[in-house]
Amino acid sequence: MISSVLKRITLIILFLTAGICLQAQKNEKADTATVKAPFDQSSIVQRLPSAERLDDLRNDREYRYHNDAPPPENPLAKFWYWLMRKLSAFFQSSSYENFWQYVILATIGGFALWLLYKSEFLGGIFGRKAQDDPLSYNRITENIHELDFNKLIDEAVENHNYRLAIRLYYLRTLKQLTDKQLIHWQPTKTNRIYVDELGNLRLKTDFERLTSQFEYVWYGDFTVSEAEFGDIKEAFSSFSGKI
């Protein structure tokens, strides 16, 4: 009994809902059909930008599509504008496509090889001067306890190779410190490690100064005059007397 009443109430609600929806659609259609847009018969007034505004737009580089804008008035900007136009025309030319691009690539490649050569990267691969020069960096390092430093220094000074002479003085100093057991020499150690190994503060300060002078001359690839070499030679001799 109760279930039949509920069914009837549900059906009534569904019919009422459907009726409300249909009525709403009819009202919407009726409103749409009756609303009409007013016919605008007012005259059209044409509005144009001012002459100054038109000139600004014509000269604006952002709106340059077909016609080139005039160059800027600033001298530096004018030069840069001219240079960019020349480069753009050059890179779009047939001569660049057929010839100059290969010249530029070859130049870049040659410059890269030159940088590798100067950094001794290629020299390490092909052994440049490592076997021919008896005073090269590696050979001196490997034979530090066998070379006659006095003779080699005299030869370097006679040839005015003061950079090499300073290096020989420094390596001889390392040998003297090693013989006095003040440092433990190894080819793989850096100069700063030898400085830290010196426990004697007086020697350490002087040796650190000599190390800085040597690194400045040798690794910095600076030329040394005869007068400058005399001062550095005197500093090495003074330090050698303190060991």
CNS distance restraints for C-alpha pairs under 8 A (distance, minus, plus):
assign (resid   1 and name CA) (resid   5 and name CA) 6.52 0.50 0.50
assign (resid   2 and name CA) (resid   6 and name CA) 6.32 0.50 0.50
assign (resid   3 and name CA) (resid   7 and name CA) 6.25 0.50 0.50
assign (resid   4 and name CA) (resid   8 and name CA) 6.33 0.50 0.50
assign (resid   5 and name CA) (resid   9 and name CA) 6.27 0.50 0.50
assign (resid   6 and name CA) (resid  10 and name CA) 6.13 0.50 0.50
assign (resid   7 and name CA) (resid  11 and name CA) 6.25 0.50 0.50
assign (resid   8 and name CA) (resid  12 and name CA) 6.22 0.50 0.50
assign (resid   9 and name CA) (resid  13 and name CA) 6.26 0.50 0.50
assign (resid  10 and name CA) (resid  14 and name CA) 6.25 0.50 0.50
assign (resid  11 and name CA) (resid  15 and name CA) 6.22 0.50 0.50
assign (resid  12 and name CA) (resid  16 and name CA) 6.19 0.50 0.50
assign (resid  13 and name CA) (resid  17 and name CA) 6.13 0.50 0.50
assign (resid  14 and name CA) (resid  18 and name CA) 6.16 0.50 0.50
assign (resid  15 and name CA) (resid  19 and name CA) 6.10 0.50 0.50
assign (resid  16 and name CA) (resid  20 and name CA) 6.21 0.50 0.50
assign (resid  17 and name CA) (resid  21 and name CA) 6.33 0.50 0.50
assign (resid  18 and name CA) (resid  22 and name CA) 6.24 0.50 0.50
assign (resid  19 and name CA) (resid  23 and name CA) 6.19 0.50 0.50
assign (resid  20 and name CA) (resid  24 and name CA) 6.22 0.50 0.50
assign (resid  21 and name CA) (resid  25 and name CA) 6.32 0.50 0.50
assign (resid  22 and name CA) (resid  26 and name CA) 6.31 0.50 0.50
assign (resid  23 and name CA) (resid  27 and name CA) 6.22 0.50 0.50
assign (resid  24 and name CA) (resid  28 and name CA) 6.20 0.50 0.50
assign (resid  25 and name CA) (resid  29 and name CA) 6.21 0.50 0.50
assign (resid  26 and name CA) (resid  30 and name CA) 6.07 0.50 0.50
assign (resid  27 and name CA) (resid  31 and name CA) 6.14 0.50 0.50
assign (resid  28 and name CA) (resid  32 and name CA) 6.16 0.50 0.50
assign (resid  29 and name CA) (resid  33 and name CA) 6.07 0.50 0.50
assign (resid  30 and name CA) (resid  34 and name CA) 6.30 0.50 0.50
assign (resid  31 and name CA) (resid  35 and name CA) 6.28 0.50 0.50
assign (resid  49 and name CA) (resid  53 and name CA) 6.07 0.50 0.50
assign (resid  49 and name CA) (resid  54 and name CA) 6.52 0.50 0.50
assign (resid  50 and name CA) (resid  54 and name CA) 6.32 0.50 0.50
assign (resid  51 and name CA) (resid  55 and name CA) 6.26 0.50 0.50
assign (resid  52 and name CA) (resid  56 and name CA) 6.23 0.50 0.50
assign (resid  53 and name CA) (resid  57 and name CA) 6.29 0.50 0.50
assign (resid  54 and name CA) (resid  58 and name CA) 6.12 0.50 0.50
assign (resid  55 and name CA) (resid  59 and name CA) 6.13 0.50 0.50
assign (resid  56 and name CA) (resid  60 and name CA) 5.96 0.50 0.50
assign (resid  57 and name CA) (resid  63 and name CA) 7.02 0.50 0.50
assign (resid  58 and name CA) (resid  63 and name CA) 7.18 0.50 0.50
assign (resid  58 and name CA) (resid  64 and name CA) 7.64 0.50 0.50
assign (resid  58 and name CA) (resid  69 and name CA) 7.61 0.50 0.50
assign (resid  59 and name CA) (resid  63 and name CA) 7.90 0.50 0.50
assign (resid  59 and name CA) (resid  64 and name CA) 7.76 0.50 0.50
assign (resid  59 and name CA) (resid  69 and name CA) 5.53 0.50 0.50
assign (resid  59 and name CA) (resid  70 and name CA) 6.93 0.50 0.50
assign (resid  60 and name CA) (resid  64 and name CA) 6.84 0.50 0.50
assign (resid  60 and name CA) (resid  69 and name CA) 7.20 0.50 0.50
assign (resid  61 and name CA) (resid  69 and name CA) 6.21 0.50 0.50
assign (resid  64 and name CA) (resid  68 and name CA) 6.27 0.50 0.50
assign (resid  64 and name CA) (resid  69 and name CA) 6.40 0.50 0.50
assign (resid  71 and name CA) (resid  78 and name CA) 6.00 0.50 0.50
assign (resid  71 and name CA) (resid  81 and name CA) 6.80 0.50 0.50
assign (resid  72 and name CA) (resid  77 and name CA) 6.26 0.50 0.50
assign (resid  72 and name CA) (resid  78 and name CA) 5.38 0.50 0.50
assign (resid  72 and name CA) (resid  81 and name CA) 7.75 0.50 0.50
assign (resid  73 and name CA) (resid  77 and name CA) 7.38 0.50 0.50
assign (resid  73 and name CA) (resid  78 and name CA) 6.35 0.50 0.50
assign (resid  74 and name CA) (resid  78 and name CA) 5.82 0.50 0.50
assign (resid  75 and name CA) (resid  79 and name CA) 6.17 0.50 0.50
assign (resid  76 and name CA) (resid  80 and name CA) 6.24 0.50 0.50
assign (resid  77 and name CA) (resid  81 and name CA) 5.97 0.50 0.50
assign (resid  78 and name CA) (resid  82 and name CA) 6.16 0.50 0.50
assign (resid  79 and name CA) (resid  83 and name CA) 6.08 0.50 0.50
assign (resid  80 and name CA) (resid  84 and name CA) 6.10 0.50 0.50
assign (resid  81 and name CA) (resid  85 and name CA) 6.30 0.50 0.50
assign (resid  82 and name CA) (resid  86 and name CA) 6.28 0.50 0.50
assign (resid  83 and name CA) (resid  87 and name CA) 6.14 0.50 0.50
assign (resid  84 and name CA) (resid  88 and name CA) 5.94 0.50 0.50
assign (resid  85 and name CA) (resid  89 and name CA) 6.14 0.50 0.50
assign (resid  86 and name CA) (resid  90 and name CA) 6.08 0.50 0.50
assign (resid  87 and name CA) (resid  91 and name CA) 6.10 0.50 0.50
assign (resid  88 and name CA) (resid  92 and name CA) 6.25 0.50 0.50
assign (resid  89 and name CA) (resid  93 and name CA) 6.16 0.50 0.50
assign (resid  90 and name CA) (resid  96 and name CA) 6.58 0.50 0.50
assign (resid  91 and name CA) (resid  96 and name CA) 5.88 0.50 0.50
assign (resid  91 and name CA) (resid  97 and name CA) 7.55 0.50 0.50
assign (resid  92 and name CA) (resid  96 and name CA) 7.13 0.50 0.50
assign (resid  92 and name CA) (resid  97 and name CA) 7.59 0.50 0.50
assign (resid  93 and name CA) (resid  97 and name CA) 6.64 0.50 0.50
assign (resid  94 and name CA) (resid  98 and name CA) 6.04 0.50 0.50
assign (resid  95 and name CA) (resid  99 and name CA) 5.63 0.50 0.50
assign (resid  95 and name CA) (resid 100 and name CA) 6.36 0.50 0.50
assign (resid  96 and name CA) (resid 100 and name CA) 4.41 0.50 0.50
assign (resid  96 and name CA) (resid 101 and name CA) 5.35 0.50 0.50
assign (resid  97 and name CA) (resid 101 and name CA) 6.12 0.50 0.50
assign (resid  98 and name CA) (resid 102 and name CA) 7.92 0.50 0.50
assign (resid  99 and name CA) (resid 103 and name CA) 6.67 0.50 0.50
assign (resid 100 and name CA) (resid 104 and name CA) 6.15 0.50 0.50
assign (resid 101 and name CA) (resid 105 and name CA) 6.19 0.50 0.50
assign (resid 102 and name CA) (resid 106 and name CA) 6.04 0.50 0.50
assign (resid 103 and name CA) (resid 107 and name CA) 6.13 0.50 0.50
assign (resid 104 and name CA) (resid 108 and name CA) 6.21 0.50 0.50
assign (resid 105 and name CA) (resid 109 and name CA) 6.13 0.50 0.50
assign (resid 106 and name CA) (resid 110 and name CA) 6.06 0.50 0.50
assign (resid 107 and name CA) (resid 111 and name CA) 6.11 0.50 0.50
assign (resid 108 and name CA) (resid 112 and name CA) 6.20 0.50 0.50
assign (resid 109 and name CA) (resid 113 and name CA) 6.29 0.50 0.50
assign (resid 110 and name CA) (resid 114 and name CA) 6.16 0.50 0.50
assign (resid 111 and name CA) (resid 115 and name CA) 6.26 0.50 0.50
assign (resid 112 and name CA) (resid 116 and name CA) 6.32 0.50 0.50
assign (resid 113 and name CA) (resid 117 and name CA) 6.08 0.50 0.50
assign (resid 114 and name CA) (resid 118 and name CA) 6.15 0.50 0.50
assign (resid 115 and name CA) (resid 119 and name CA) 6.15 0.50 0.50
assign (resid 116 and name CA) (resid 120 and name CA) 6.32 0.50 0.50
assign (resid 116 and name CA) (resid 121 and name CA) 5.43 0.50 0.50
assign (resid 116 and name CA) (resid 122 and name CA) 6.12 0.50 0.50
assign (resid 117 and name CA) (resid 121 and name CA) 6.10 0.50 0.50
assign (resid 117 and name CA) (resid 122 and name CA) 5.43 0.50 0.50
assign (resid 117 and name CA) (resid 123 and name CA) 6.50 0.50 0.50
assign (resid 120 and name CA) (resid 124 and name CA) 6.02 0.50 0.50
assign (resid 121 and name CA) (resid 125 and name CA) 6.57 0.50 0.50
assign (resid 122 and name CA) (resid 126 and name CA) 6.10 0.50 0.50
assign (resid 122 and name CA) (resid 127 and name CA) 7.94 0.50 0.50
assign (resid 122 and name CA) (resid 128 and name CA) 7.77 0.50 0.50
assign (resid 123 and name CA) (resid 127 and name CA) 5.24 0.50 0.50
assign (resid 123 and name CA) (resid 128 and name CA) 4.44 0.50 0.50
assign (resid 123 and name CA) (resid 129 and name CA) 7.72 0.50 0.50
assign (resid 124 and name CA) (resid 128 and name CA) 6.68 0.50 0.50
assign (resid 127 and name CA) (resid 131 and name CA) 7.12 0.50 0.50
assign (resid 129 and name CA) (resid 133 and name CA) 5.60 0.50 0.50
assign (resid 129 and name CA) (resid 136 and name CA) 7.35 0.50 0.50
assign (resid 130 and name CA) (resid 136 and name CA) 6.27 0.50 0.50
assign (resid 130 and name CA) (resid 138 and name CA) 7.09 0.50 0.50
assign (resid 130 and name CA) (resid 139 and name CA) 7.50 0.50 0.50
assign (resid 134 and name CA) (resid 139 and name CA) 6.47 0.50 0.50
assign (resid 134 and name CA) (resid 140 and name CA) 7.65 0.50 0.50
assign (resid 135 and name CA) (resid 139 and name CA) 6.46 0.50 0.50
assign (resid 135 and name CA) (resid 140 and name CA) 5.98 0.50 0.50
assign (resid 136 and name CA) (resid 140 and name CA) 6.23 0.50 0.50
assign (resid 137 and name CA) (resid 141 and name CA) 6.26 0.50 0.50
assign (resid 138 and name CA) (resid 142 and name CA) 6.17 0.50 0.50
assign (resid 139 and name CA) (resid 143 and name CA) 6.14 0.50 0.50
assign (resid 140 and name CA) (resid 144 and name CA) 5.72 0.50 0.50
assign (resid 140 and name CA) (resid 147 and name CA) 7.63 0.50 0.50
assign (resid 141 and name CA) (resid 171 and name CA) 8.00 0.50 0.50
assign (resid 141 and name CA) (resid 187 and name CA) 6.26 0.50 0.50
assign (resid 142 and name CA) (resid 187 and name CA) 6.89 0.50 0.50
assign (resid 143 and name CA) (resid 147 and name CA) 6.10 0.50 0.50
assign (resid 144 and name CA) (resid 171 and name CA) 7.07 0.50 0.50
assign (resid 144 and name CA) (resid 172 and name CA) 7.70 0.50 0.50
assign (resid 144 and name CA) (resid 175 and name CA) 6.90 0.50 0.50
assign (resid 145 and name CA) (resid 175 and name CA) 6.80 0.50 0.50
assign (resid 148 and name CA) (resid 152 and name CA) 6.34 0.50 0.50
assign (resid 149 and name CA) (resid 153 and name CA) 5.86 0.50 0.50
assign (resid 149 and name CA) (resid 168 and name CA) 6.55 0.50 0.50
assign (resid 149 and name CA) (resid 169 and name CA) 7.72 0.50 0.50
assign (resid 149 and name CA) (resid 172 and name CA) 6.46 0.50 0.50
assign (resid 150 and name CA) (resid 154 and name CA) 6.23 0.50 0.50
assign (resid 151 and name CA) (resid 155 and name CA) 6.31 0.50 0.50
assign (resid 152 and name CA) (resid 156 and name CA) 6.17 0.50 0.50
assign (resid 152 and name CA) (resid 165 and name CA) 7.86 0.50 0.50
assign (resid 152 and name CA) (resid 168 and name CA) 7.54 0.50 0.50
assign (resid 153 and name CA) (resid 157 and name CA) 6.15 0.50 0.50
assign (resid 153 and name CA) (resid 164 and name CA) 7.97 0.50 0.50
assign (resid 153 and name CA) (resid 165 and name CA) 5.22 0.50 0.50
assign (resid 153 and name CA) (resid 168 and name CA) 6.31 0.50 0.50
assign (resid 153 and name CA) (resid 169 and name CA) 7.40 0.50 0.50
assign (resid 154 and name CA) (resid 158 and name CA) 6.04 0.50 0.50
assign (resid 154 and name CA) (resid 165 and name CA) 7.98 0.50 0.50
assign (resid 155 and name CA) (resid 159 and name CA) 6.27 0.50 0.50
assign (resid 156 and name CA) (resid 160 and name CA) 6.20 0.50 0.50
assign (resid 156 and name CA) (resid 161 and name CA) 5.04 0.50 0.50
assign (resid 156 and name CA) (resid 162 and name CA) 6.60 0.50 0.50
assign (resid 156 and name CA) (resid 164 and name CA) 6.37 0.50 0.50
assign (resid 156 and name CA) (resid 165 and name CA) 5.43 0.50 0.50
assign (resid 157 and name CA) (resid 161 and name CA) 5.77 0.50 0.50
assign (resid 157 and name CA) (resid 162 and name CA) 5.97 0.50 0.50
assign (resid 157 and name CA) (resid 165 and name CA) 6.30 0.50 0.50
assign (resid 160 and name CA) (resid 226 and name CA) 7.92 0.50 0.50
assign (resid 161 and name CA) (resid 165 and name CA) 6.40 0.50 0.50
assign (resid 162 and name CA) (resid 166 and name CA) 6.13 0.50 0.50
assign (resid 162 and name CA) (resid 224 and name CA) 6.10 0.50 0.50
assign (resid 162 and name CA) (resid 225 and name CA) 7.53 0.50 0.50
assign (resid 162 and name CA) (resid 226 and name CA) 7.42 0.50 0.50
assign (resid 162 and name CA) (resid 229 and name CA) 6.36 0.50 0.50
assign (resid 163 and name CA) (resid 167 and name CA) 6.41 0.50 0.50
assign (resid 163 and name CA) (resid 217 and name CA) 6.50 0.50 0.50
assign (resid 163 and name CA) (resid 218 and name CA) 6.24 0.50 0.50
assign (resid 163 and name CA) (resid 222 and name CA) 7.96 0.50 0.50
assign (resid 163 and name CA) (resid 223 and name CA) 7.04 0.50 0.50
assign (resid 163 and name CA) (resid 224 and name CA) 6.43 0.50 0.50
assign (resid 164 and name CA) (resid 168 and name CA) 6.18 0.50 0.50
assign (resid 164 and name CA) (resid 218 and name CA) 7.81 0.50 0.50
assign (resid 165 and name CA) (resid 169 and name CA) 6.20 0.50 0.50
assign (resid 166 and name CA) (resid 170 and name CA) 6.22 0.50 0.50
assign (resid 166 and name CA) (resid 214 and name CA) 6.65 0.50 0.50
assign (resid 166 and name CA) (resid 229 and name CA) 7.57 0.50 0.50
assign (resid 166 and name CA) (resid 232 and name CA) 7.56 0.50 0.50
assign (resid 166 and name CA) (resid 233 and name CA) 7.36 0.50 0.50
assign (resid 167 and name CA) (resid 171 and name CA) 6.19 0.50 0.50
assign (resid 167 and name CA) (resid 214 and name CA) 6.64 0.50 0.50
assign (resid 167 and name CA) (resid 218 and name CA) 6.97 0.50 0.50
assign (resid 168 and name CA) (resid 172 and name CA) 6.01 0.50 0.50
assign (resid 169 and name CA) (resid 173 and name CA) 6.19 0.50 0.50
assign (resid 169 and name CA) (resid 233 and name CA) 7.69 0.50 0.50
assign (resid 169 and name CA) (resid 236 and name CA) 6.84 0.50 0.50
assign (resid 170 and name CA) (resid 174 and name CA) 6.38 0.50 0.50
assign (resid 170 and name CA) (resid 210 and name CA) 7.79 0.50 0.50
assign (resid 170 and name CA) (resid 211 and name CA) 7.63 0.50 0.50
assign (resid 170 and name CA) (resid 214 and name CA) 7.02 0.50 0.50
assign (resid 170 and name CA) (resid 236 and name CA) 7.67 0.50 0.50
assign (resid 171 and name CA) (resid 175 and name CA) 6.32 0.50 0.50
assign (resid 172 and name CA) (resid 176 and name CA) 6.23 0.50 0.50
assign (resid 173 and name CA) (resid 177 and name CA) 6.19 0.50 0.50
assign (resid 173 and name CA) (resid 236 and name CA) 7.71 0.50 0.50
assign (resid 173 and name CA) (resid 240 and name CA) 6.88 0.50 0.50
assign (resid 174 and name CA) (resid 178 and name CA) 6.10 0.50 0.50
assign (resid 174 and name CA) (resid 183 and name CA) 7.99 0.50 0.50
assign (resid 174 and name CA) (resid 185 and name CA) 7.32 0.50 0.50
assign (resid 175 and name CA) (resid 179 and name CA) 6.09 0.50 0.50
assign (resid 175 and name CA) (resid 185 and name CA) 7.70 0.50 0.50
assign (resid 176 and name CA) (resid 180 and name CA) 6.29 0.50 0.50
assign (resid 176 and name CA) (resid 240 and name CA) 7.80 0.50 0.50
assign (resid 176 and name CA) (resid 243 and name CA) 7.66 0.50 0.50
assign (resid 177 and name CA) (resid 181 and name CA) 6.22 0.50 0.50
assign (resid 177 and name CA) (resid 182 and name CA) 5.25 0.50 0.50
assign (resid 177 and name CA) (resid 183 and name CA) 5.84 0.50 0.50
assign (resid 177 and name CA) (resid 243 and name CA) 7.14 0.50 0.50
assign (resid 178 and name CA) (resid 182 and name CA) 5.86 0.50 0.50
assign (resid 178 and name CA) (resid 183 and name CA) 5.11 0.50 0.50
assign (resid 178 and name CA) (resid 184 and name CA) 5.78 0.50 0.50
assign (resid 178 and name CA) (resid 185 and name CA) 6.03 0.50 0.50
assign (resid 180 and name CA) (resid 243 and name CA) 7.72 0.50 0.50
assign (resid 182 and name CA) (resid 197 and name CA) 7.45 0.50 0.50
assign (resid 182 and name CA) (resid 198 and name CA) 6.21 0.50 0.50
assign (resid 182 and name CA) (resid 199 and name CA) 7.91 0.50 0.50
assign (resid 183 and name CA) (resid 194 and name CA) 6.30 0.50 0.50
assign (resid 183 and name CA) (resid 197 and name CA) 5.85 0.50 0.50
assign (resid 183 and name CA) (resid 198 and name CA) 6.51 0.50 0.50
assign (resid 184 and name CA) (resid 194 and name CA) 7.81 0.50 0.50
assign (resid 185 and name CA) (resid 189 and name CA) 7.42 0.50 0.50
assign (resid 185 and name CA) (resid 194 and name CA) 7.84 0.50 0.50
assign (resid 189 and name CA) (resid 193 and name CA) 6.37 0.50 0.50
assign (resid 189 and name CA) (resid 194 and name CA) 7.54 0.50 0.50
assign (resid 190 and name CA) (resid 194 and name CA) 6.91 0.50 0.50
assign (resid 191 and name CA) (resid 195 and name CA) 6.54 0.50 0.50
assign (resid 191 and name CA) (resid 211 and name CA) 6.99 0.50 0.50
assign (resid 192 and name CA) (resid 196 and name CA) 6.29 0.50 0.50
assign (resid 192 and name CA) (resid 211 and name CA) 7.99 0.50 0.50
assign (resid 193 and name CA) (resid 197 and name CA) 6.21 0.50 0.50
assign (resid 194 and name CA) (resid 198 and name CA) 6.74 0.50 0.50
assign (resid 195 and name CA) (resid 204 and name CA) 6.16 0.50 0.50
assign (resid 195 and name CA) (resid 207 and name CA) 6.76 0.50 0.50
assign (resid 195 and name CA) (resid 208 and name CA) 5.98 0.50 0.50
assign (resid 196 and name CA) (resid 204 and name CA) 7.71 0.50 0.50
assign (resid 198 and name CA) (resid 203 and name CA) 7.20 0.50 0.50
assign (resid 198 and name CA) (resid 204 and name CA) 5.56 0.50 0.50
assign (resid 199 and name CA) (resid 204 and name CA) 7.03 0.50 0.50
assign (resid 200 and name CA) (resid 204 and name CA) 5.88 0.50 0.50
assign (resid 201 and name CA) (resid 205 and name CA) 6.08 0.50 0.50
assign (resid 202 and name CA) (resid 206 and name CA) 6.63 0.50 0.50
assign (resid 203 and name CA) (resid 207 and name CA) 5.87 0.50 0.50
assign (resid 203 and name CA) (resid 239 and name CA) 7.76 0.50 0.50
assign (resid 203 and name CA) (resid 242 and name CA) 7.60 0.50 0.50
assign (resid 203 and name CA) (resid 243 and name CA) 7.65 0.50 0.50
assign (resid 204 and name CA) (resid 208 and name CA) 5.91 0.50 0.50
assign (resid 205 and name CA) (resid 209 and name CA) 6.40 0.50 0.50
assign (resid 206 and name CA) (resid 210 and name CA) 6.35 0.50 0.50
assign (resid 206 and name CA) (resid 239 and name CA) 7.02 0.50 0.50
assign (resid 207 and name CA) (resid 211 and name CA) 6.03 0.50 0.50
assign (resid 207 and name CA) (resid 239 and name CA) 7.53 0.50 0.50
assign (resid 208 and name CA) (resid 212 and name CA) 6.21 0.50 0.50
assign (resid 209 and name CA) (resid 213 and name CA) 6.36 0.50 0.50
assign (resid 210 and name CA) (resid 214 and name CA) 6.11 0.50 0.50
assign (resid 210 and name CA) (resid 235 and name CA) 7.50 0.50 0.50
assign (resid 210 and name CA) (resid 236 and name CA) 7.24 0.50 0.50
assign (resid 211 and name CA) (resid 215 and name CA) 6.10 0.50 0.50
assign (resid 212 and name CA) (resid 216 and name CA) 6.04 0.50 0.50
assign (resid 213 and name CA) (resid 217 and name CA) 6.27 0.50 0.50
assign (resid 213 and name CA) (resid 232 and name CA) 7.93 0.50 0.50
assign (resid 214 and name CA) (resid 218 and name CA) 5.87 0.50 0.50
assign (resid 214 and name CA) (resid 219 and name CA) 7.98 0.50 0.50
assign (resid 215 and name CA) (resid 219 and name CA) 5.28 0.50 0.50
assign (resid 215 and name CA) (resid 220 and name CA) 6.82 0.50 0.50
assign (resid 216 and name CA) (resid 220 and name CA) 5.11 0.50 0.50
assign (resid 216 and name CA) (resid 221 and name CA) 7.69 0.50 0.50
assign (resid 216 and name CA) (resid 222 and name CA) 7.39 0.50 0.50
assign (resid 217 and name CA) (resid 221 and name CA) 5.85 0.50 0.50
assign (resid 217 and name CA) (resid 222 and name CA) 5.18 0.50 0.50
assign (resid 217 and name CA) (resid 223 and name CA) 7.23 0.50 0.50
assign (resid 217 and name CA) (resid 224 and name CA) 7.42 0.50 0.50
assign (resid 218 and name CA) (resid 222 and name CA) 6.98 0.50 0.50
assign (resid 224 and name CA) (resid 228 and name CA) 6.10 0.50 0.50
assign (resid 224 and name CA) (resid 229 and name CA) 6.28 0.50 0.50
assign (resid 225 and name CA) (resid 229 and name CA) 6.14 0.50 0.50
assign (resid 226 and name CA) (resid 230 and name CA) 6.23 0.50 0.50
assign (resid 227 and name CA) (resid 231 and name CA) 6.63 0.50 0.50
assign (resid 228 and name CA) (resid 232 and name CA) 6.43 0.50 0.50
assign (resid 229 and name CA) (resid 233 and name CA) 5.91 0.50 0.50
assign (resid 230 and name CA) (resid 234 and name CA) 6.17 0.50 0.50
assign (resid 231 and name CA) (resid 235 and name CA) 6.40 0.50 0.50
assign (resid 232 and name CA) (resid 236 and name CA) 6.35 0.50 0.50
assign (resid 233 and name CA) (resid 237 and name CA) 6.19 0.50 0.50
assign (resid 234 and name CA) (resid 238 and name CA) 6.08 0.50 0.50
assign (resid 235 and name CA) (resid 239 and name CA) 6.22 0.50 0.50
assign (resid 236 and name CA) (resid 240 and name CA) 6.07 0.50 0.50
assign (resid 237 and name CA) (resid 241 and name CA) 6.41 0.50 0.50
assign (resid 238 and name CA) (resid 242 and name CA) 6.76 0.50 0.50
assign (resid 239 and name CA) (resid 243 and name CA) 6.68 0.50 0.50
